[in-house]
Amino acid sequence: MWEPESNSESNNVSTGMDVARQPQSQKKTGTLIGSKVKVKGELTGEGELTIQGQVEGTISFSDGKVVVDQGGKVKADVEARVVQIQGELTGTVSCTELIALKATADAKGTLQAPRIVLEDGCKFSGDLDTESTQTSSQSSSKRDNQKDSKGKDRKDDFASRIAS
């Protein structure tokens, strides 16, 4: 019968089997798509999804968190409570709470959430929307009717500044 050597360095390396011995309250819940994994299709679930590999399609973790880790590449429409991007993402991201682009992020597409955080150094190309879809038409009509101190429409003034 094989017995591990008592002085071996291999005994000090965590094999991941220690997780099974942890009390239930200390176990991490979530799903990991490893760096050597490629997924095409529809991903749905709850809890936390961490992507280190490649995903193409749709991701729906409507009450959960999606993390695109550094080195991860996602070409998908993503729906979640919170999305954190550290790697590459192309698509539409729709969140009910927060989207955070970390300094290493490279994102292209549309980001829709009440709160969007862009850290210094991140790359982003696309549209940002911090209004919910239900109040979007009401809020934009209120903005259209607002005037500046000179009586000009704020929207028109802003548009002229952007154009120049």
RODO-2510 file (C-alpha; in nm, 4 decimals, decimal comma):
residues 164
     n   res          X          Y          Z
     1     m     0,0000     0,0000     0,0000
     2     w     0,1281     0,3437    -0,0942
     3     e     0,1887     0,5954     0,1833
     4     p     0,2835     0,9588     0,1262
     5     e     0,6297     1,0621     0,2329
     6     s     0,6101     1,2658     0,5504
     7     n     0,8810     1,5145     0,4433
     8     s     0,7684     1,5543     0,0844
     9     e     0,6914     1,9028    -0,0517
    10     s     0,3898     1,7574    -0,2300
    11     n     0,2119     1,7242     0,1031
    12     n     0,2149     2,1042     0,1369
    13     v     0,0506     2,1665    -0,2012
    14     s    -0,3243     2,2207    -0,1966
    15     t    -0,4912     1,9779    -0,4328
    16     g    -0,8384     2,1242    -0,4060
    17     m    -0,9546     1,8166    -0,2145
    18     d    -0,9235     2,0164     0,1089
    19     v    -1,2385     2,2044     0,0054
    20     a    -1,4427     1,8909     0,0702
    21     r    -1,3196     1,8868     0,4294
    22     q    -1,4139     2,2496     0,5016
    23     p    -1,7245     2,3223     0,7037
    24     q    -2,0290     2,3933     0,4896
    25     s    -2,0247     2,7670     0,5755
    26     q    -1,6715     2,8123     0,4339
    27     k    -1,7303     2,6506     0,0952
    28     k    -1,7381     2,8880    -0,1994
    29     t    -2,0358     2,8572    -0,4263
    30     g    -2,0090     2,9409    -0,7906
    31     t    -1,9015     2,8202    -1,1279
    32     l    -1,5593     2,8539    -1,2881
    33     i    -1,4933     2,8312    -1,6597
    34     g    -1,1199     2,7616    -1,6654
    35     s    -0,8608     2,9247    -1,8874
    36     k    -0,8414     2,6274    -2,1251
    37     v    -1,2199     2,5955    -2,1697
    38     k    -1,4209     2,7274    -2,4662
    39     v    -1,8002     2,7453    -2,4417
    40     k    -2,0481     2,8276    -2,7189
    41     g    -2,4171     2,8603    -2,6454
    42     e    -2,6410     2,9672    -2,3611
    43     l    -2,5267     2,9770    -1,9982
    44     t    -2,7905     3,0202    -1,7283
    45     g    -2,7640     2,9878    -1,3560
    46     e    -2,7531     3,1448    -1,0125
    47     g    -2,4741     3,2513    -0,7817
    48     e    -2,1376     3,3551    -0,9203
    49     l    -1,9896     3,2704    -1,2591
    50     t    -1,6178     3,3339    -1,3126
    51     i    -1,4867     3,3154    -1,6682
    52     q    -1,1164     3,2626    -1,7277
    53     g    -1,1608     3,0930    -2,0650
    54     q    -1,3664     3,1807    -2,3729
    55     v    -1,7451     3,2138    -2,3927
    56     e    -1,9558     3,2940    -2,6976
    57     g    -2,3364     3,3197    -2,6903
    58     t    -2,5606     3,4379    -2,4067
    59     i    -2,5104     3,4453    -2,0314
    60     s    -2,8070     3,4816    -1,7961
    61     f    -2,7316     3,4935    -1,4234
    62     s    -3,0134     3,7411    -1,3563
    63     d    -2,9823     3,7290    -0,9770
    64     g    -2,6110     3,6557    -0,9666
    65     k    -2,2651     3,7890    -1,0415
    66     v    -2,0588     3,7357    -1,3555
    67     v    -1,6822     3,7946    -1,3443
    68     v    -1,4777     3,8032    -1,6636
    69     d    -1,1366     3,7361    -1,5161
    70     q    -0,8122     3,8720    -1,6563
    71     g    -0,7356     3,6539    -1,9588
    72     g    -1,1045     3,5685    -2,0083
    73     k    -1,2645     3,6440    -2,3465
    74     v    -1,6413     3,6824    -2,3783
    75     k    -1,8450     3,7511    -2,6928
    76     a    -2,1939     3,7412    -2,5492
    77     d    -2,4972     3,9264    -2,4293
    78     v    -2,4817     3,9151    -2,0504
    79     e    -2,7667     3,9589    -1,8023
    80     a    -2,6882     3,9623    -1,4288
    81     r    -2,7255     4,1531    -1,1046
    82     v    -2,3533     4,2474    -1,1066
    83     v    -2,0868     4,2134    -1,3769
    84     q    -1,7167     4,2681    -1,3159
    85     i    -1,4881     4,2813    -1,6201
    86     q    -1,1127     4,2317    -1,5907
    87     g    -1,0577     4,0635    -1,9278
    88     e    -1,2165     4,1104    -2,2718
    89     l    -1,5897     4,1412    -2,3361
    90     t    -1,7817     4,2200    -2,6540
    91     g    -2,1619     4,2429    -2,6385
    92     t    -2,4501     4,3926    -2,4471
    93     v    -2,4292     4,3796    -2,0679
    94     s    -2,7508     4,4435    -1,8772
    95     c    -2,7379     4,4555    -1,4958
    96     t    -2,9873     4,5393    -1,2254
    97     e    -2,7203     4,6702    -0,9861
    98     l    -2,3638     4,7362    -1,1080
    99     i    -2,1149     4,6971    -1,3924
   100     a    -1,7474     4,7438    -1,3002
   101     l    -1,4673     4,7646    -1,5558
   102     k    -1,1364     4,7080    -1,3812
   103     a    -0,8080     4,8618    -1,5035
   104     t    -0,7266     4,5543    -1,7169
   105     a    -1,0702     4,5446    -1,8868
   106     d    -1,1193     4,5756    -2,2632
   107     a    -1,4914     4,6032    -2,3384
   108     k    -1,6883     4,6828    -2,6531
   109     g    -2,0648     4,7127    -2,6786
   110     t    -2,3470     4,8442    -2,4649
   111     l    -2,3409     4,8626    -2,0854
   112     q    -2,6794     4,9059    -1,9130
   113     a    -2,6979     4,9389    -1,5331
   114     p    -2,7985     5,1906    -1,2653
   115     r    -2,4294     5,2137    -1,1671
   116     i    -2,1312     5,1784    -1,4005
   117     v    -1,7736     5,2102    -1,2733
   118     l    -1,4809     5,2558    -1,5135
   119     e    -1,1429     5,2246    -1,3432
   120     d    -0,8493     5,4273    -1,4678
   121     g    -0,6716     5,2341    -1,7426
   122     c    -0,9662     5,0278    -1,8673
   123     k    -1,0554     5,0288    -2,2370
   124     f    -1,4161     5,0792    -2,3442
   125     s    -1,5848     5,1482    -2,6755
   126     g    -1,9621     5,1647    -2,7035
   127     d    -2,2691     5,2968    -2,5264
   128     l    -2,3354     5,3512    -2,1563
   129     d    -2,6913     5,3543    -2,0212
   130     t    -2,7552     5,4216    -1,6530
   131     e    -3,1304     5,4619    -1,6886
   132     s    -3,3637     5,1686    -1,6475
   133     t    -3,5634     5,0723    -1,9557
   134     q    -3,8925     5,1509    -1,7806
   135     t    -3,8028     5,5088    -1,6876
   136     s    -3,5891     5,5778    -1,9911
   137     s    -3,8613     5,7399    -2,2021
   138     q    -3,9945     5,9437    -1,9081
   139     s    -3,6498     6,0700    -1,8084
   140     s    -3,5489     6,1617    -2,1611
   141     s    -3,8686     6,3622    -2,2140
   142     k    -3,8004     6,5515    -1,8889
   143     r    -3,4464     6,6263    -2,0096
   144     d    -3,5808     6,7442    -2,3457
   145     n    -3,7944     7,0059    -2,1704
   146     q    -3,5187     7,1416    -1,9434
   147     k    -3,3768     7,4880    -2,0248
   148     d    -3,0469     7,6437    -1,9303
   149     s    -3,0120     7,9921    -1,7773
   150     k    -3,0300     8,1503    -2,1275
   151     g    -3,3536     7,9713    -2,2144
   152     k    -3,1889     7,7261    -2,4567
   153     d    -3,2706     7,3572    -2,4476
   154     r    -2,9983     7,1779    -2,2487
   155     k    -3,0090     6,8824    -2,4846
   156     d    -2,9475     7,1034    -2,7891
   157     d    -2,6661     7,2891    -2,6119
   158     f    -2,5002     6,9617    -2,5128
   159     a    -2,5363     6,8218    -2,8634
   160     s    -2,3715     7,1318    -3,0139
   161     r    -2,0774     7,1035    -2,7716
   162     i    -2,0301     6,7372    -2,8603
   163     a    -2,0467     6,8084    -3,2333
   164     s    -1,7702     7,0726    -3,2187
***
